[in-house]
């Protein structure tokens, strides 16, 4: 995902509420990050971006959320 990526709902709206979820490994490091969006206009929900984290350390990711 890049800063200039845009999201749009099938209803045409481009205003969303966002949520971020992380999955942690046994050692407490972040292994996966998922970002979901919910359209403010009609409530449509979907995953906007997700991905595996394959580097360390990952502490900075938790402070960013």
PDB file of N, H, CA, C and O in Angstrom:
ATOM      1  N   UNK A   1       0.842  -1.169   0.000  1.00  0.00           N
ATOM      2  CA  UNK A   1       0.000   0.000   0.000  1.00  0.00           C
ATOM      3  C   UNK A   1       0.887   1.231   0.000  1.00  0.00           C
ATOM      4  O   UNK A   1       1.882   1.283   0.723  1.00  0.00           O
ATOM      5  N   UNK A   2       0.538   2.207  -0.795  1.00  0.00           N
ATOM      6  H   UNK A   2      -0.270   2.165  -1.382  1.00  0.00           H
ATOM      7  CA  UNK A   2       1.286   3.451  -0.886  1.00  0.00           C
ATOM      8  C   UNK A   2       0.431   4.608  -0.408  1.00  0.00           C
ATOM      9  O   UNK A   2      -0.796   4.513  -0.403  1.00  0.00           O
ATOM     10  N   UNK A   3       1.062   5.695  -0.009  1.00  0.00           N
ATOM     11  H   UNK A   3       2.059   5.773  -0.013  1.00  0.00           H
ATOM     12  CA  UNK A   3       0.357   6.868   0.496  1.00  0.00           C
ATOM     13  C   UNK A   3      -0.620   7.433  -0.528  1.00  0.00           C
ATOM     14  O   UNK A   3      -1.613   8.051  -0.146  1.00  0.00           O
ATOM     15  N   UNK A   4      -0.365   7.236  -1.813  1.00  0.00           N
ATOM     16  H   UNK A   4       0.442   6.733  -2.123  1.00  0.00           H
ATOM     17  CA  UNK A   4      -1.251   7.781  -2.830  1.00  0.00           C
ATOM     18  C   UNK A   4      -2.325   6.793  -3.294  1.00  0.00           C
ATOM     19  O   UNK A   4      -3.094   7.112  -4.200  1.00  0.00           O
ATOM     20  N   UNK A   5      -2.394   5.593  -2.690  1.00  0.00           N
ATOM     21  H   UNK A   5      -1.769   5.333  -1.954  1.00  0.00           H
ATOM     22  CA  UNK A   5      -3.450   4.637  -3.010  1.00  0.00           C
ATOM     23  C   UNK A   5      -4.793   5.206  -2.561  1.00  0.00           C
ATOM     24  O   UNK A   5      -4.884   5.865  -1.526  1.00  0.00           O
ATOM     25  N   UNK A   6      -5.821   4.948  -3.341  1.00  0.00           N
ATOM     26  H   UNK A   6      -5.747   4.413  -4.182  1.00  0.00           H
ATOM     27  CA  UNK A   6      -7.149   5.434  -3.013  1.00  0.00           C
ATOM     28  C   UNK A   6      -8.100   4.263  -2.886  1.00  0.00           C
ATOM     29  O   UNK A   6      -7.913   3.213  -3.502  1.00  0.00           O
ATOM     30  N   UNK A   7      -9.129   4.466  -2.072  1.00  0.00           N
ATOM     31  H   UNK A   7      -9.282   5.318  -1.573  1.00  0.00           H
ATOM     32  CA  UNK A   7     -10.163   3.454  -1.904  1.00  0.00           C
ATOM     33  C   UNK A   7     -11.489   4.070  -2.311  1.00  0.00           C
ATOM     34  O   UNK A   7     -11.709   5.268  -2.136  1.00  0.00           O
ATOM     35  N   UNK A   8     -12.357   3.255  -2.848  1.00  0.00           N
ATOM     36  H   UNK A   8     -12.178   2.281  -2.990  1.00  0.00           H
ATOM     37  CA  UNK A   8     -13.686   3.710  -3.205  1.00  0.00           C
ATOM     38  C   UNK A   8     -14.694   2.609  -2.938  1.00  0.00           C
ATOM     39  O   UNK A   8     -14.417   1.431  -3.162  1.00  0.00           O
ATOM     40  N   UNK A   9     -15.849   2.995  -2.465  1.00  0.00           N
ATOM     41  H   UNK A   9     -16.075   3.953  -2.284  1.00  0.00           H
ATOM     42  CA  UNK A   9     -16.931   2.056  -2.197  1.00  0.00           C
ATOM     43  C   UNK A   9     -17.753   1.876  -3.471  1.00  0.00           C
ATOM     44  O   UNK A   9     -17.806   2.788  -4.296  1.00  0.00           O
ATOM     45  N   UNK A  10     -18.397   0.719  -3.651  1.00  0.00           N
ATOM     46  H   UNK A  10     -18.354  -0.022  -2.980  1.00  0.00           H
ATOM     47  CA  UNK A  10     -19.277   0.546  -4.798  1.00  0.00           C
ATOM     48  C   UNK A  10     -20.383   1.606  -4.883  1.00  0.00           C
ATOM     49  O   UNK A  10     -20.899   1.868  -5.970  1.00  0.00           O
ATOM     50  N   UNK A  11     -20.754   2.220  -3.746  1.00  0.00           N
ATOM     51  H   UNK A  11     -20.335   2.008  -2.864  1.00  0.00           H
ATOM     52  CA  UNK A  11     -21.782   3.264  -3.759  1.00  0.00           C
ATOM     53  C   UNK A  11     -21.240   4.595  -4.270  1.00  0.00           C
ATOM     54  O   UNK A  11     -22.009   5.532  -4.487  1.00  0.00           O
ATOM     55  N   UNK A  12     -19.915   4.691  -4.465  1.00  0.00           N
ATOM     56  H   UNK A  12     -19.291   3.930  -4.288  1.00  0.00           H
ATOM     57  CA  UNK A  12     -19.304   5.916  -4.955  1.00  0.00           C
ATOM     58  C   UNK A  12     -18.632   6.763  -3.888  1.00  0.00           C
ATOM     59  O   UNK A  12     -17.909   7.706  -4.209  1.00  0.00           O
ATOM     60  N   UNK A  13     -18.860   6.438  -2.633  1.00  0.00           N
ATOM     61  H   UNK A  13     -19.448   5.672  -2.373  1.00  0.00           H
ATOM     62  CA  UNK A  13     -18.260   7.210  -1.541  1.00  0.00           C
ATOM     63  C   UNK A  13     -16.767   6.904  -1.411  1.00  0.00           C
ATOM     64  O   UNK A  13     -16.313   5.812  -1.751  1.00  0.00           O
ATOM     65  N   UNK A  14     -16.023   7.876  -0.920  1.00  0.00           N
ATOM     66  H   UNK A  14     -16.392   8.764  -0.644  1.00  0.00           H
ATOM     67  CA  UNK A  14     -14.597   7.692  -0.645  1.00  0.00           C
ATOM     68  C   UNK A  14     -14.257   8.081   0.790  1.00  0.00           C
ATOM     69  O   UNK A  14     -13.112   8.413   1.094  1.00  0.00           O
ATOM     70  N   UNK A  15     -15.261   8.039   1.677  1.00  0.00           N
ATOM     71  H   UNK A  15     -16.192   7.770   1.430  1.00  0.00           H
ATOM     72  CA  UNK A  15     -15.054   8.346   3.090  1.00  0.00           C
ATOM     73  C   UNK A  15     -15.285   7.083   3.908  1.00  0.00           C
ATOM     74  O   UNK A  15     -16.321   6.428   3.794  1.00  0.00           O
ATOM     75  N   UNK A  16     -14.276   6.748   4.754  1.00  0.00           N
ATOM     76  H   UNK A  16     -13.434   7.280   4.847  1.00  0.00           H
ATOM     77  CA  UNK A  16     -14.300   5.481   5.476  1.00  0.00           C
ATOM     78  C   UNK A  16     -13.876   5.645   6.922  1.00  0.00           C
ATOM     79  O   UNK A  16     -13.158   6.581   7.274  1.00  0.00           O
ATOM     80  N   UNK A  17     -14.331   4.718   7.754  1.00  0.00           N
ATOM     81  H   UNK A  17     -14.913   3.957   7.468  1.00  0.00           H
ATOM     82  CA  UNK A  17     -13.752   4.476   9.071  1.00  0.00           C
ATOM     83  C   UNK A  17     -12.750   3.355   8.862  1.00  0.00           C
ATOM     84  O   UNK A  17     -12.981   2.455   8.055  1.00  0.00           O
ATOM     85  N   UNK A  18     -11.637   3.404   9.585  1.00  0.00           N
ATOM     86  H   UNK A  18     -11.450   4.135  10.241  1.00  0.00           H
ATOM     87  CA  UNK A  18     -10.582   2.402   9.395  1.00  0.00           C
ATOM     88  C   UNK A  18     -10.321   1.644  10.688  1.00  0.00           C
ATOM     89  O   UNK A  18     -10.485   2.175  11.786  1.00  0.00           O
ATOM     90  N   UNK A  19      -9.911   0.388  10.531  1.00  0.00           N
ATOM     91  H   UNK A  19      -9.778  -0.044   9.639  1.00  0.00           H
ATOM     92  CA  UNK A  19      -9.498  -0.442  11.663  1.00  0.00           C
ATOM     93  C   UNK A  19      -8.264  -1.233  11.237  1.00  0.00           C
ATOM     94  O   UNK A  19      -8.144  -1.648  10.084  1.00  0.00           O
ATOM     95  N   UNK A  20      -7.352  -1.434  12.183  1.00  0.00           N
ATOM     96  H   UNK A  20      -7.450  -1.097  13.119  1.00  0.00           H
ATOM     97  CA  UNK A  20      -6.136  -2.199  11.921  1.00  0.00           C
ATOM     98  C   UNK A  20      -6.060  -3.347  12.916  1.00  0.00           C
ATOM     99  O   UNK A  20      -6.307  -3.168  14.109  1.00  0.00           O
ATOM    100  N   UNK A  21      -5.717  -4.524  12.414  1.00  0.00           N
ATOM    101  H   UNK A  21      -5.517  -4.670  11.445  1.00  0.00           H
ATOM    102  CA  UNK A  21      -5.539  -5.698  13.267  1.00  0.00           C
ATOM    103  C   UNK A  21      -4.155  -6.280  13.015  1.00  0.00           C
ATOM    104  O   UNK A  21      -3.639  -6.225  11.899  1.00  0.00           O
ATOM    105  N   UNK A  22      -3.568  -6.832  14.058  1.00  0.00           N
ATOM    106  H   UNK A  22      -3.987  -6.876  14.965  1.00  0.00           H
ATOM    107  CA  UNK A  22      -2.269  -7.485  13.926  1.00  0.00           C
ATOM    108  C   UNK A  22      -2.340  -8.882  14.517  1.00  0.00           C
ATOM    109  O   UNK A  22      -3.074  -9.129  15.474  1.00  0.00           O
ATOM    110  N   UNK A  23      -1.574  -9.786  13.941  1.00  0.00           N
ATOM    111  H   UNK A  23      -0.978  -9.586  13.163  1.00  0.00           H
ATOM    112  CA  UNK A  23      -1.389 -11.124  14.496  1.00  0.00           C
ATOM    113  C   UNK A  23       0.034 -11.194  15.021  1.00  0.00           C
ATOM    114  O   UNK A  23       0.983 -10.794  14.347  1.00  0.00           O
ATOM    115  N   UNK A  24       0.165 -11.712  16.237  1.00  0.00           N
ATOM    116  H   UNK A  24      -0.606 -12.037  16.785  1.00  0.00           H
ATOM    117  CA  UNK A  24       1.473 -11.791  16.881  1.00  0.00           C
ATOM    118  C   UNK A  24       2.001 -13.212  16.872  1.00  0.00           C
ATOM    119  O   UNK A  24       1.237 -14.171  16.983  1.00  0.00           O
ATOM    120  N   UNK A  25       3.304 -13.340  16.741  1.00  0.00           N
ATOM    121  H   UNK A  25       3.925 -12.561  16.652  1.00  0.00           H
ATOM    122  CA  UNK A  25       3.966 -14.633  16.837  1.00  0.00           C
ATOM    123  C   UNK A  25       4.159 -15.032  18.286  1.00  0.00           C
ATOM    124  O   UNK A  25       3.829 -14.263  19.189  1.00  0.00           O
ATOM    125  N   UNK A  26       4.687 -16.220  18.521  1.00  0.00           N
ATOM    126  H   UNK A  26       4.956 -16.845  17.788  1.00  0.00           H
ATOM    127  CA  UNK A  26       4.918 -16.714  19.884  1.00  0.00           C
ATOM    128  C   UNK A  26       5.841 -15.810  20.678  1.00  0.00           C
ATOM    129  O   UNK A  26       5.744 -15.746  21.904  1.00  0.00           O
ATOM    130  N   UNK A  27       6.728 -15.115  20.000  1.00  0.00           N
ATOM    131  H   UNK A  27       6.807 -15.166  19.004  1.00  0.00           H
ATOM    132  CA  UNK A  27       7.676 -14.231  20.679  1.00  0.00           C
ATOM    133  C   UNK A  27       7.152 -12.809  20.854  1.00  0.00           C
ATOM    134  O   UNK A  27       7.873 -11.945  21.352  1.00  0.00           O
ATOM    135  N   UNK A  28       5.900 -12.552  20.449  1.00  0.00           N
ATOM    136  H   UNK A  28       5.314 -13.253  20.043  1.00  0.00           H
ATOM    137  CA  UNK A  28       5.297 -11.231  20.591  1.00  0.00           C
ATOM    138  C   UNK A  28       5.557 -10.306  19.429  1.00  0.00           C
ATOM    139  O   UNK A  28       5.116  -9.157  19.449  1.00  0.00           O
ATOM    140  N   UNK A  29       6.263 -10.774  18.415  1.00  0.00           N
ATOM    141  H   UNK A  29       6.621 -11.707  18.399  1.00  0.00           H
ATOM    142  CA  UNK A  29       6.526  -9.928  17.251  1.00  0.00           C
ATOM    143  C   UNK A  29       5.321  -9.956  16.300  1.00  0.00           C
ATOM    144  O   UNK A  29       4.571 -10.932  16.260  1.00  0.00           O
ATOM    145  N   UNK A  30       5.151  -8.889  15.550  1.00  0.00           N
ATOM    146  H   UNK A  30       5.759  -8.097  15.582  1.00  0.00           H
ATOM    147  CA  UNK A  30       4.052  -8.791  14.596  1.00  0.00           C
ATOM    148  C   UNK A  30       4.355  -9.690  13.395  1.00  0.00           C
ATOM    149  O   UNK A  30       5.422  -9.587  12.790  1.00  0.00           O
ATOM    150  N   UNK A  31       3.417 -10.566  13.056  1.00  0.00           N
ATOM    151  H   UNK A  31       2.551 -10.650  13.547  1.00  0.00           H
ATOM    152  CA  UNK A  31       3.582 -11.477  11.925  1.00  0.00           C
ATOM    153  C   UNK A  31       2.683 -11.097  10.764  1.00  0.00           C
ATOM    154  O   UNK A  31       3.025 -11.390   9.618  1.00  0.00           O
ATOM    155  N   UNK A  32       1.546 -10.457  11.010  1.00  0.00           N
ATOM    156  H   UNK A  32       1.268 -10.219  11.940  1.00  0.00           H
ATOM    157  CA  UNK A  32       0.597 -10.128   9.957  1.00  0.00           C
ATOM    158  C   UNK A  32      -0.132  -8.849  10.330  1.00  0.00           C
ATOM    159  O   UNK A  32      -0.438  -8.630  11.502  1.00  0.00           O
ATOM    160  N   UNK A  33      -0.415  -7.994   9.342  1.00  0.00           N
ATOM    161  H   UNK A  33      -0.166  -8.171   8.390  1.00  0.00           H
ATOM    162  CA  UNK A  33      -1.167  -6.758   9.550  1.00  0.00           C
ATOM    163  C   UNK A  33      -2.313  -6.718   8.538  1.00  0.00           C
ATOM    164  O   UNK A  33      -2.122  -7.000   7.355  1.00  0.00           O
ATOM    165  N   UNK A  34      -3.499  -6.365   9.018  1.00  0.00           N
ATOM    166  H   UNK A  34      -3.655  -6.136   9.979  1.00  0.00           H
ATOM    167  CA  UNK A  34      -4.670  -6.234   8.158  1.00  0.00           C
ATOM    168  C   UNK A  34      -5.330  -4.892   8.423  1.00  0.00           C
ATOM    169  O   UNK A  34      -5.484  -4.488   9.575  1.00  0.00           O
ATOM    170  N   UNK A  35      -5.724  -4.196   7.350  1.00  0.00           N
ATOM    171  H   UNK A  35      -5.599  -4.525   6.414  1.00  0.00           H
ATOM    172  CA  UNK A  35      -6.434  -2.922   7.470  1.00  0.00           C
ATOM    173  C   UNK A  35      -7.788  -3.067   6.810  1.00  0.00           C
ATOM    174  O   UNK A  35      -7.886  -3.413   5.632  1.00  0.00           O
ATOM    175  N   UNK A  36      -8.839  -2.798   7.583  1.00  0.00           N
ATOM    176  H   UNK A  36      -8.760  -2.517   8.540  1.00  0.00           H
ATOM    177  CA  UNK A  36     -10.197  -2.862   7.061  1.00  0.00           C
ATOM    178  C   UNK A  36     -10.808  -1.478   6.988  1.00  0.00           C
ATOM    179  O   UNK A  36     -10.464  -0.597   7.775  1.00  0.00           O
ATOM    180  N   UNK A  37     -11.714  -1.288   6.040  1.00  0.00           N
ATOM    181  H   UNK A  37     -11.992  -2.004   5.400  1.00  0.00           H
ATOM    182  CA  UNK A  37     -12.410  -0.023   5.880  1.00  0.00           C
ATOM    183  C   UNK A  37     -13.909  -0.259   5.910  1.00  0.00           C
ATOM    184  O   UNK A  37     -14.404  -1.276   5.424  1.00  0.00           O
ATOM    185  N   UNK A  38     -14.633   0.712   6.497  1.00  0.00           N
ATOM    186  H   UNK A  38     -14.231   1.539   6.892  1.00  0.00           H
ATOM    187  CA  UNK A  38     -16.101   0.676   6.527  1.00  0.00           C
ATOM    188  C   UNK A  38     -16.595   1.983   5.933  1.00  0.00           C
ATOM    189  O   UNK A  38     -16.246   3.060   6.416  1.00  0.00           O
ATOM    190  N   UNK A  39     -17.403   1.892   4.891  1.00  0.00           N
ATOM    191  H   UNK A  39     -17.686   1.017   4.498  1.00  0.00           H
ATOM    192  CA  UNK A  39     -17.944   3.077   4.225  1.00  0.00           C
ATOM    193  C   UNK A  39     -18.862   3.829   5.189  1.00  0.00           C
ATOM    194  O   UNK A  39     -19.748   3.235   5.804  1.00  0.00           O
ATOM    195  N   UNK A  40     -18.647   5.118   5.314  1.00  0.00           N
ATOM    196  H   UNK A  40     -17.927   5.601   4.815  1.00  0.00           H
ATOM    197  CA  UNK A  40     -19.480   5.940   6.198  1.00  0.00           C
ATOM    198  C   UNK A  40     -20.894   6.085   5.627  1.00  0.00           C
ATOM    199  O   UNK A  40     -21.856   6.199   6.387  1.00  0.00           O
ATOM    200  N   UNK A  41     -21.026   6.081   4.310  1.00  0.00           N
ATOM    201  H   UNK A  41     -20.244   5.989   3.693  1.00  0.00           H
ATOM    202  CA  UNK A  41     -22.325   6.298   3.667  1.00  0.00           C
ATOM    203  C   UNK A  41     -23.258   5.093   3.775  1.00  0.00           C
ATOM    204  O   UNK A  41     -24.415   5.248   4.168  1.00  0.00           O
ATOM    205  N   UNK A  42     -22.777   3.899   3.435  1.00  0.00           N
ATOM    206  H   UNK A  42     -21.838   3.773   3.115  1.00  0.00           H
ATOM    207  CA  UNK A  42     -23.682   2.745   3.413  1.00  0.00           C
ATOM    208  C   UNK A  42     -23.266   1.572   4.308  1.00  0.00           C
ATOM    209  O   UNK A  42     -23.969   0.563   4.369  1.00  0.00           O
ATOM    210  N   UNK A  43     -22.125   1.698   5.005  1.00  0.00           N
ATOM    211  H   UNK A  43     -21.554   2.518   4.955  1.00  0.00           H
ATOM    212  CA  UNK A  43     -21.715   0.650   5.940  1.00  0.00           C
ATOM    213  C   UNK A  43     -21.001  -0.532   5.312  1.00  0.00           C
ATOM    214  O   UNK A  43     -20.655  -1.480   6.017  1.00  0.00           O
ATOM    215  N   UNK A  44     -20.770  -0.503   4.004  1.00  0.00           N
ATOM    216  H   UNK A  44     -21.051   0.268   3.432  1.00  0.00           H
ATOM    217  CA  UNK A  44     -20.059  -1.593   3.332  1.00  0.00           C
ATOM    218  C   UNK A  44     -18.670  -1.753   3.951  1.00  0.00           C
ATOM    219  O   UNK A  44     -17.960  -0.766   4.144  1.00  0.00           O
ATOM    220  N   UNK A  45     -18.279  -2.997   4.263  1.00  0.00           N
ATOM    221  H   UNK A  45     -18.856  -3.799   4.106  1.00  0.00           H
ATOM    222  CA  UNK A  45     -16.981  -3.275   4.888  1.00  0.00           C
ATOM    223  C   UNK A  45     -16.128  -4.156   3.987  1.00  0.00           C
ATOM    224  O   UNK A  45     -16.636  -4.983   3.230  1.00  0.00           O
ATOM    225  N   UNK A  46     -14.826  -3.958   4.086  1.00  0.00           N
ATOM    226  H   UNK A  46     -14.413  -3.287   4.701  1.00  0.00           H
ATOM    227  CA  UNK A  46     -13.916  -4.798   3.341  1.00  0.00           C
ATOM    228  C   UNK A  46     -12.492  -4.631   3.805  1.00  0.00           C
ATOM    229  O   UNK A  46     -12.160  -3.665   4.493  1.00  0.00           O
ATOM    230  N   UNK A  47     -11.649  -5.572   3.428  1.00  0.00           N
ATOM    231  H   UNK A  47     -11.919  -6.356   2.869  1.00  0.00           H
ATOM    232  CA  UNK A  47     -10.224  -5.504   3.725  1.00  0.00           C
ATOM    233  C   UNK A  47      -9.576  -4.668   2.634  1.00  0.00           C
ATOM    234  O   UNK A  47      -9.704  -4.978   1.449  1.00  0.00           O
ATOM    235  N   UNK A  48      -8.878  -3.608   3.032  1.00  0.00           N
ATOM    236  H   UNK A  48      -8.774  -3.357   3.994  1.00  0.00           H
ATOM    237  CA  UNK A  48      -8.209  -2.735   2.077  1.00  0.00           C
ATOM    238  C   UNK A  48      -6.799  -3.216   1.783  1.00  0.00           C
ATOM    239  O   UNK A  48      -6.344  -3.177   0.640  1.00  0.00           O
ATOM    240  N   UNK A  49      -6.117  -3.666   2.815  1.00  0.00           N
ATOM    241  H   UNK A  49      -6.487  -3.698   3.744  1.00  0.00           H
ATOM    242  CA  UNK A  49      -4.741  -4.142   2.638  1.00  0.00           C
ATOM    243  C   UNK A  49      -4.414  -5.122   3.748  1.00  0.00           C
ATOM    244  O   UNK A  49      -4.886  -4.975   4.875  1.00  0.00           O
ATOM    245  N   UNK A  50      -3.608  -6.118   3.431  1.00  0.00           N
ATOM    246  H   UNK A  50      -3.225  -6.238   2.515  1.00  0.00           H
ATOM    247  CA  UNK A  50      -3.082  -7.000   4.464  1.00  0.00           C
ATOM    248  C   UNK A  50      -1.801  -7.621   3.943  1.00  0.00           C
ATOM    249  O   UNK A  50      -1.564  -7.708   2.738  1.00  0.00           O
ATOM    250  N   UNK A  51      -0.986  -8.047   4.891  1.00  0.00           N
ATOM    251  H   UNK A  51      -1.178  -7.976   5.870  1.00  0.00           H
ATOM    252  CA  UNK A  51       0.265  -8.639   4.466  1.00  0.00           C
ATOM    253  C   UNK A  51       1.072  -9.243   5.588  1.00  0.00           C
ATOM    254  O   UNK A  51       0.917  -8.898   6.760  1.00  0.00           O
ATOM    255  N   UNK A  52       1.930 -10.146   5.198  1.00  0.00           N
ATOM    256  H   UNK A  52       2.056 -10.426   4.246  1.00  0.00           H
ATOM    257  CA  UNK A  52       2.842 -10.837   6.098  1.00  0.00           C
ATOM    258  C   UNK A  52       4.021  -9.927   6.432  1.00  0.00           C
ATOM    259  O   UNK A  52       4.550  -9.244   5.555  1.00  0.00           O
ATOM    260  N   UNK A  53       4.424  -9.919   7.680  1.00  0.00           N
ATOM    261  H   UNK A  53       3.994 -10.474   8.392  1.00  0.00           H
ATOM    262  CA  UNK A  53       5.597  -9.163   8.106  1.00  0.00           C
ATOM    263  C   UNK A  53       6.727 -10.178   8.277  1.00  0.00           C
ATOM    264  O   UNK A  53       6.660 -11.055   9.138  1.00  0.00           O
ATOM    265  N   UNK A  54       7.749 -10.052   7.460  1.00  0.00           N
ATOM    266  H   UNK A  54       7.804  -9.339   6.760  1.00  0.00           H
ATOM    267  CA  UNK A  54       8.824 -11.052   7.466  1.00  0.00           C
ATOM    268  C   UNK A  54      10.176 -10.456   7.848  1.00  0.00           C
ATOM    269  O   UNK A  54      11.219 -10.886   7.355  1.00  0.00           O
ATOM    270  N   UNK A  55      10.144  -9.466   8.731  1.00  0.00           N
ATOM    271  H   UNK A  55       9.297  -9.117   9.132  1.00  0.00           H
ATOM    272  CA  UNK A  55      11.385  -8.862   9.218  1.00  0.00           C
ATOM    273  C   UNK A  55      11.236  -8.576  10.710  1.00  0.00           C
ATOM    274  O   UNK A  55      10.144  -8.723  11.257  1.00  0.00           O
ATOM    275  N   UNK A  56      12.277  -8.185  11.350  1.00  0.00           N
ATOM    276  H   UNK A  56      13.165  -8.066  10.905  1.00  0.00           H
ATOM    277  CA  UNK A  56      12.248  -7.832  12.757  1.00  0.00           C
ATOM    278  C   UNK A  56      13.316  -6.804  13.025  1.00  0.00           C
ATOM    279  O   UNK A  56      14.218  -6.645  12.203  1.00  0.00           O
ATOM    280  N   UNK A  57      13.262  -6.127  14.093  1.00  0.00           N
ATOM    281  H   UNK A  57      12.529  -6.257  14.761  1.00  0.00           H
ATOM    282  CA  UNK A  57      12.182  -6.150  15.078  1.00  0.00           C
ATOM    283  C   UNK A  57      10.936  -5.436  14.548  1.00  0.00           C
ATOM    284  O   UNK A  57      11.012  -4.662  13.594  1.00  0.00           O
ATOM    285  N   UNK A  58       9.787  -5.708  15.182  1.00  0.00           N
ATOM    286  H   UNK A  58       9.726  -6.337  15.957  1.00  0.00           H
ATOM    287  CA  UNK A  58       8.518  -5.159  14.716  1.00  0.00           C
ATOM    288  C   UNK A  58       7.842  -4.257  15.748  1.00  0.00           C
ATOM    289  O   UNK A  58       6.690  -3.869  15.553  1.00  0.00           O
ATOM    290  N   UNK A  59       8.520  -3.917  16.826  1.00  0.00           N
ATOM    291  H   UNK A  59       9.456  -4.232  16.984  1.00  0.00           H
ATOM    292  CA  UNK A  59       7.900  -3.102  17.884  1.00  0.00           C
ATOM    293  C   UNK A  59       7.312  -1.799  17.360  1.00  0.00           C
ATOM    294  O   UNK A  59       6.271  -1.350  17.838  1.00  0.00           O
ATOM    295  N   UNK A  60       7.974  -1.190  16.378  1.00  0.00           N
ATOM    296  H   UNK A  60       8.820  -1.555  15.990  1.00  0.00           H
ATOM    297  CA  UNK A  60       7.498   0.082  15.842  1.00  0.00           C
ATOM    298  C   UNK A  60       6.106  -0.031  15.206  1.00  0.00           C
ATOM    299  O   UNK A  60       5.361   0.948  15.173  1.00  0.00           O
ATOM    300  N   UNK A  61       5.751  -1.224  14.699  1.00  0.00           N
ATOM    301  H   UNK A  61       6.356  -2.020  14.725  1.00  0.00           H
ATOM    302  CA  UNK A  61       4.447  -1.389  14.085  1.00  0.00           C
ATOM    303  C   UNK A  61       3.322  -1.260  15.107  1.00  0.00           C
ATOM    304  O   UNK A  61       2.272  -0.694  14.801  1.00  0.00           O
ATOM    305  N   UNK A  62       3.527  -1.769  16.297  1.00  0.00           N
ATOM    306  H   UNK A  62       4.380  -2.228  16.545  1.00  0.00           H
ATOM    307  CA  UNK A  62       2.502  -1.661  17.337  1.00  0.00           C
ATOM    308  C   UNK A  62       2.344  -0.222  17.808  1.00  0.00           C
ATOM    309  O   UNK A  62       1.232   0.197  18.127  1.00  0.00           O
ATOM    310  N   UNK A  63       3.417   0.536  17.858  1.00  0.00           N
ATOM    311  H   UNK A  63       4.321   0.196  17.598  1.00  0.00           H
ATOM    312  CA  UNK A  63       3.286   1.941  18.267  1.00  0.00           C
ATOM    313  C   UNK A  63       2.635   2.773  17.182  1.00  0.00           C
ATOM    314  O   UNK A  63       2.002   3.785  17.485  1.00  0.00           O
ATOM    315  N   UNK A  64       2.775   2.369  15.905  1.00  0.00           N
ATOM    316  H   UNK A  64       3.289   1.547  15.659  1.00  0.00           H
ATOM    317  CA  UNK A  64       2.140   3.088  14.806  1.00  0.00           C
ATOM    318  C   UNK A  64       0.622   2.914  14.817  1.00  0.00           C
ATOM    319  O   UNK A  64      -0.111   3.813  14.406  1.00  0.00           O
ATOM    320  N   UNK A  65       0.157   1.770  15.282  1.00  0.00           N
ATOM    321  H   UNK A  65       0.753   1.039  15.616  1.00  0.00           H
ATOM    322  CA  UNK A  65      -1.273   1.492  15.315  1.00  0.00           C
ATOM    323  C   UNK A  65      -1.877   2.234  16.482  1.00  0.00           C
ATOM    324  O   UNK A  65      -3.084   2.148  16.710  1.00  0.00           O
TER     325      UNK A  65
END
